[in-house]
Amino acid sequence: MKKIRPDVDAPDDSLSPLMLKRVGIDTYRENVAYLHRDCALYRAEGFQALSKVEVRANGQRILASLNVVDDTAIVGCGQLGLSEDAFASLGAGEGSPVSVAQAEPPASIPALHRKLAGERLSRDDFRDIIRDIAELRYSKIELTAFVVACDRGELDREEVFYLSDAMSRVGRRLDWHEHPVVDKHCIGGIPGNRTSMLVVPIVAAHGLLCPKTSSRAITSPSGTADTMEVLANVDLPFDDLGDIVRTHRGCLAWGGTSQLSPADDVLISVERPLAIDSPGQMVASILSKKAAAGSTHLLLDIPVGPHAKVRSMPEARQLRRLFEFVAKCMGLTLDVVITDGSQPIGRGIGPVLEARDVMRVLANHREAPMDLRQKSLRLAGRMLEFDPDVRGGDGFGIARDILDSGRALEKMQAIIRAQGEHPFDPDDPPLAPQSYEAVAPAAGVVIAIDNLKLARIAHLAGAPMAAGAGIDAFVRIGDTVGAGQPLYRVYAAYRNELAFAHRSSARDSGITLGRADEITRLNVEF
């Protein structure tokens, strides 16, 4: 045992178990432990900042990245601090005795090094890496190295399958013991594109089983889980999710709390700040989640547009072929549709505004956005044709009847109540209190709308962290506007965020005016 320096105020039993302290820091899906620099255990064990440690208490064990502090207000010499995520994962009470030791380095690090060197990895390599990632053995630095290596190294299609398969096999898997089990997913990048929240109640009302689990926003102002959270709880435990789907034939939940493909959520925690969404990682993220959720049939929406994730038809077709190859290897039936991604879908951009649009469509409200309604009906119709009793081409009419009759609204309300309802009035949505309007600088025709720019402005306004923040759009491509006419209204929770958004839209509103003959029409499926 190392000798304790006499100038350090530490008790003689300082190497005995430490006392657990909850440190109120959100480290976003990373377990972080905190030790004081003058803690005798820190010196004796030779810990280093950012190294992985193993923390044990009450028979529970977690792995965490170590941060070293000098302020006793954070942790004292006889304490071990845990971040919010780590404290919740360990499940021990504050003040409990806790032990900490060096963690064994991840066994898959040599495979990671080979990927960094540009080598092609085997199926076993990806399984080892994903297992270590799911068990939180990788530090954020190592996670970043893996994400960037896969992004820059362009995984070949077999590697994408190996990654997808490995991710789907780590964590829990659902088996519904019936066929077909349907799902729908969009690759993202189109603000306001909340078709899933309309498709799920339509197909569930028809009787198809649709366990829809979604990720939160990575680079957009809102994801399906963020928008659904305005209406109901989305953090559903594994057993609750199963009960809700079996009872109501569908759900709209966040996949993270159900431990379905948990490595995906860890990887997203790195991809989000880096704004990385490479094709291989996108395919693996989507298909692993669907396979783990027990889906047998998947409808995939690939929007194409000058300011979408996919910019051209050749790029869309290449991505479709990759999805089809990996889905076939994983035993999934896949139907891919390439849709118009030249502008936002619906009026709202941001969780509350998008929830308003969804509920208005379900209620057949006079102000429901027709583009969101029509696209959702087309997608729902394609999904209904997964039912062997529905003839090809009949799905759209069936979906329209379910929506127009109110059955879709009834199903959505039942799902919302089952998940835990949040009060919401689409005619009086809880919008953020600060607002301003962006206006047309001159008269003209709207010939282009920059999805990325509008998403950026909504982000600056606080979406999705502030649910009521975002953009309420007043125009679409092809509309004629006059000078000074409002193009959209921006909502923000705080004045500084409103100022950030205002400065950005003043430089570039994201809406281009011109002549009607300058509009570019996309040749897409719908």
N, C-alpha and C positions, 0 to 999 in steps of 0.2 A: 504494500500500500504506500502511495506517495506521502511524504511528510507535508503536513499543512503548514504554510508560511505563518509565522507568529503575528505578522502585521495584518492578517485578515481576520475579521470578526466572524468566526464560524465555530459552532459547538463541536465538542469532541466526537459526537455521534453523527457528524454531518454527512457521512456516507450511508446512513440509514435511509429508508424510504422517505421521499419528499412528500410534501402536502400538495394536493392538487388545487390549482387556482384557475378559474374561468377568466380568460382574457377576452374582453368584448371586442374582438377584431374579426371582421368578415374576410376570410382569405379565399373565397370563391372556389369551393370544391377542392381545397387543398388542406390537408391536416398539417398544422404548424404547431410546434412546441417551443416554449420559451424558457431558457435557463439564464440565471444571472452569471455574469462573468466571474464573480468571486465565489460561486458555489463550489465547494470542495469536490463534489462529484464531477463537475464540469472539468476541473483541472486533472483529477485523478484518472478519469477515463479517456482523456485526450480528445474530447469532442471537438468538432470543428463546425463553424457556422455553415448552414445549408446542407450539412450531412444528414443522412436518414437515421432516425433513432426508433427503437421499439419501446412503446409505452405500455405498461401493464397495471391494471387495477381491478380488484374484485373479480378476478378470473377472466377479465376481458383484455384484449390486446389490439393495439392499432400501430400503424407506422406513421411517422410524422417527419417533416423537415424541421431541422433545428435552427432557431434564431437565438442569438446571444444578445442580452441586453445589459445595460449598465445602470438602469434606473430601478431602484427598489420599489417604486410606485407601481411598476408593471409586475415584476416578480421579485420576491426576496431570495436570500441565499438558501433557505430551506424549502423553497417551493418549486413546482414545475407548472408553468402556465400552458394552457391549451387554447387555441383559437376556437371560434364558435363551431366550425365544422368538426374539429377534432374532439371538442368537449362532448358534442352530441353523439359522435361515433363511439366514444369510449363508454358512455353511459354510466359514469361514476359521479357521485355527488362532490360538490366543492368541499375541500378539506379532507377528502379521502386519502389514505396513504397510496402512493403511486411510485413505481420503479421505472427507471429508464436505462436503456443499454444501447450499445452500438447495434445497428441493424446490419444483417448480412447484405452485401451488395447484390443487386438483381442478377440472377443467373443469365439473363438474356442480353447483358451489356455487350458481350462480344458480337452478337448478331446485330445489335444497333450500330456498332463500330463498322461492321461490314457494309451496312446500308449507307452509312455516312460516306464510305469510300466508293459508293456507286455500284455495289454488287447486288445481284439478284438474290432474294432470300427464298428459302424453302417454306413449305407449309408448316413444318415444325418450328421454324424460326419465328414465324408470325404468331403461332400459338403461344410460344414462350414469351414473346414480347407483350402480347395482349394480356396474358395472365398476370405478368408483373405490373402492367399498367393498371389493371382492374384491382389488384391488391394494394395499390398506391405505393409500390416500391420505387417508382420513378420519381425523381425530383422534377420541379418545373423546368429546370435546365435540360434534363434528359428528355422530358416530354417534348420540349420545343425542338430539340435536335431531331427527334423521330418525325415530328410533323413536317419540319422543313425538309428533311431528307426525302420523305415520301412526296412532298410537293415538287421539289426541284428535280428529283430523280425520275419522275414520271413512271410510276408503277406499271408494269405490263399487265395484260388482262388476267393472266393466271395469278399474279401477285394480288391483284384487287380481289379476286375470289378468295385467295388464302386469307387475306385481311378480313374480308366480310365474314367468312365462315368462322374464323377465330373469335371475332367480336360477338357473333351470335351465340357461341357455345360457352362463353364466360358469363356467369350470372344465372338468373332464373329464366325458365322458358315456360310458356303457356301452351297447353294442349286442350283445345275445346271439344275434341272428340266428335267433330262434325265437319261437313264439307259442303260447300265452300265456306271459307272464312275470308272476308274481303277487307280491303283497306285502300286508301287513296293517299297519295303524297304529291306535293309539288316541290321542285328543287329550290324554289324561293327566288328572291331577287325582284319580285313585283310587289310594290307597296299595296296594301289593302286587299290582297288576294286571299280572302278568308273563305274560300269555297268549301274547305273541309267541314266547317261548322254548319254548312247547309247540306252537303252530301251525306254526312253521317246520319242525321235524323231522317232523311228521305229513304235511304236504303234500309235503315233499321226499322222504319215504319212498314216497309215492304216485307220485312221478315228475315233479311240477310243478317248474318252476324258480322259486326264491324267494330272490332276493338281498336279504336284510333288512339294511338299514343304519339305525342308530338314533342319536339324539342322546343326550348325557348329560343328567342331570337339570337342569332349569331351576329349578323351584320345588319339586320333590318330593324325598323322601328317597332316591330311586334311580330311574334310568332303565334301560331295557333294556340299554344299553351298560354301565352301572355294574354291573348284576347279572351279565351275561355275563362281565364281566372277572374275577369271582370264579372262574370256571371255565376261562377261556381268554383268550388275547390278543384284543383287539378293535381295536387300532391296526394295521390291515392295509394295507400298501402297495397301490396300485392294481392292479398286476399279480398280486399274491398273492391279492387278493380275487377277481379273475376266475378264476384257476386253481382256487381252492377251490370256487366256485359251479359251475363246469363239471364238476368231478369228483364233488361230493357233492350237487348240485342245490340247495344252500342255504348260507347263512352267517348269522351274527349278529355284525355288526361295527359299529364307530363310523364314521360317514361322514366325519369330519374329516380323517383321514390319507389318504383316497382322493381328496380334492379334488373331491368331488361337491357341487355347489352351495356352494362355499366361502364365499360372502357370507353364507350362513345362519349359519355358525358364528361369523363376526365379529359379526353382529347379536345372536346369542344371548349373546355376551360382555357386551353392554349390557343386554339384556332380563333376564338372570338377576338381577343386583343390583337392578334396578328392579322386579322381579316383574311385568313387563309381558308379557302373552300375548294381545294383542288378536285378534279374529276374523280380520281381514285378514292380519295377519302370521302367524297360526297356519296359515291355509290356504296361504299362499305358502311357508312353511317346509316343510310336509309334502309338498305336491304338487311343489315344485321338486326336492326330494330324490328323490322316487319317479321323476319323469321323467328326472332325470340318471342314476339307477341302472338305467335301461332297462326299468322296469316298464310293462306294458301294461294290467294289471288290478289294482285296489286294493280291498281290503276295509277300510272305515273304521268304527271303533268310537267312538260318541259316548255316553259315560255321562251320565246325568241324575240329579241328586239335590240335596237342600237344601244340601249342602256339597261339591258337585262344581263343575267349571268352568262347566258348563251347569246351570242351576237348574230349568228348566221345560221342558215339552214344546214350547210355542210357540217358545222360544228354540232348542231342539234342531232343530226343523223348519226354522227360518230359517237356521241354520248349515248344515244338510244341503243346502238349496237353493243356498247360496253355494258349497259344495264341489262340488256337481254341475255348476253353471254353469262354474266354472273348470276342472274336470277335463275337461268336454266340449270346451272351447276348446283344451285342451292335448292332446287326443286320447287321454285315459285312460278306460278303462271302470271305473266306480266303483259299488260296492255299499256303501251306508251302513246300519249297524244302530244303533239307539238302545237302550242297555242300562241296567240298574239300577245307578246309581252312588250308592246311599244308604249304602253302607258299604264298607270295604276288601274286596279279593278275596284269599283265602288268609289265612294266619295271620301271615306275616312282613312287616315293613315295614323296609326297609334291605337293602343288597346281599347280605350273607351269608344272612340269614333268608329272603329271597325266592328265592335260589338253592337253598336247602334245600327249599323248597316245590316248586319246579319239578322238581328231580331226584326227589323223592318221588312226584310225579304220574307222571313218565315211568317210574318203576320199579314203578308200581302198589303202592306202599308202603301198609301198613295205616293209617298216620297222614297220608297225603296229604290235603290240603284238598279236599273234594268240590266246593266252589263254584268253585275255580280249575280243577279238572278239567272240570266241566260247561260252564263258559263257554268254555273253550278248545276243547272238542269242538264246540260250536255254531259258533264262529267258523271252526274248521278245516273243518267241514262246508260252510259257505257258500263258503269259498275253493275247496274241491274241486269245487264246482259251476261254477267257471270253466272246468273241463276239459270240452270239448264231448262227451266220452264218458261223463260222469256226468250222470244224469238229475236234474232238480230234485227235492229232497226226499231223495235217496239219500246225500248227502254226510255227514250225521251218522253213519249206520251205518258207512260206510267209515272215517271218522276214528276211531270207537270201536274198530273191529277192528284198525286199525294201532296204536293205543295199547295195547290189551289184549294183543296178540300180542308186544309187546316190540320191534316194528320201529321205532317212534318213538325208543325209548331207544337202540337200535343206531345209528340215524341221528344222533342228538344226540352220541353218543360219538365217531362218526367226524368230525363237524364240529368238535368240541372238540379232538380230536387234530390235525386239519389246521390249526386256527388257533393251536395252541400251548397244550397242556394245562397247567392249574394244579391241583395236588393238592387234592382236595376230597372229604370224606366227609359226606354229608347226615345221617348219624346222629351225627356228632361235628363239627359245623361250627365254624370258628374265630371264635367270638363274642367281642366285646369283654369285658374282665375285670370291669368294674364293673357292678353291676346293682341294681335294686330293683323291687318289685311295687306297682302301683296296685291298691287293693282297693275293693270296693263299700262305700259309707258306710251302706247299709241294704239290706234285702231288697227285691226287686222284679223286674220284667221289663225287659230291655234294649229300649227303644222307639226309640232313635236313637243313631247313632254319627257324630261330627263328623270327617269325613275331614281337613279343614283343620287341626283341632286336633291330631289324632294325627300328621299330617305335621310339624307345627310341633314337637311334642315329640321326634319322631325326629331332626329337624334339630338341635335343641338338644343332643341326645345325641351328635351328631357325624356322622350319616349325611348324604350318602354318602361324605364325605371319609374317615371311618373305616369301612371296609367292614363290620366286625363290629358296628357300632353300629346301634341301631334298636329296634323294638318287636315283641315276640312276643305276639300277641293270643290271649286264651283264650275270648272270648265273641263272639256275633253277635246281631243283632237278633232278638228273639223268645225268647232264652234267659232262663230264670229263675235268679236268683242270690240267695245269702244274704248277710247282713251280714258284712263282712270277707273275702268270697270274692275271690280275685285276679281282676282284669279283664284285666290284661296285665302283662308284664315288660319293663322298659326296660334296654337294654345300652348302655354308654358305655365309651370307651377311657380316659378321664381323669376324675378325681373332680370337677373343676370343671364339666365338661360334664354329668356325672350330676347335679350339684347344680342346674344350670340347668334340666334336664329335670324334675327332681323338683319344684322350685318351681312350674314351669308346670303340671304335672299336678295338684299339690295345690290350685291355684286352680281348675282345671277339668280333669277327667279326660278330657273329650271323649265320655264315655258317659253317656247319660241313662236313668234308671230310672223306671218308672211301671207302668201297668196294660196288660195285653195289648190291650185295646180302644183304646188310644191310639196304636198303631202305624199309621203312614201307609204305605199300599201304593201303589207307583208303577205306572202303566199303561204299560209299556215293552215292547219286542219280546222281550227276554229279559235 
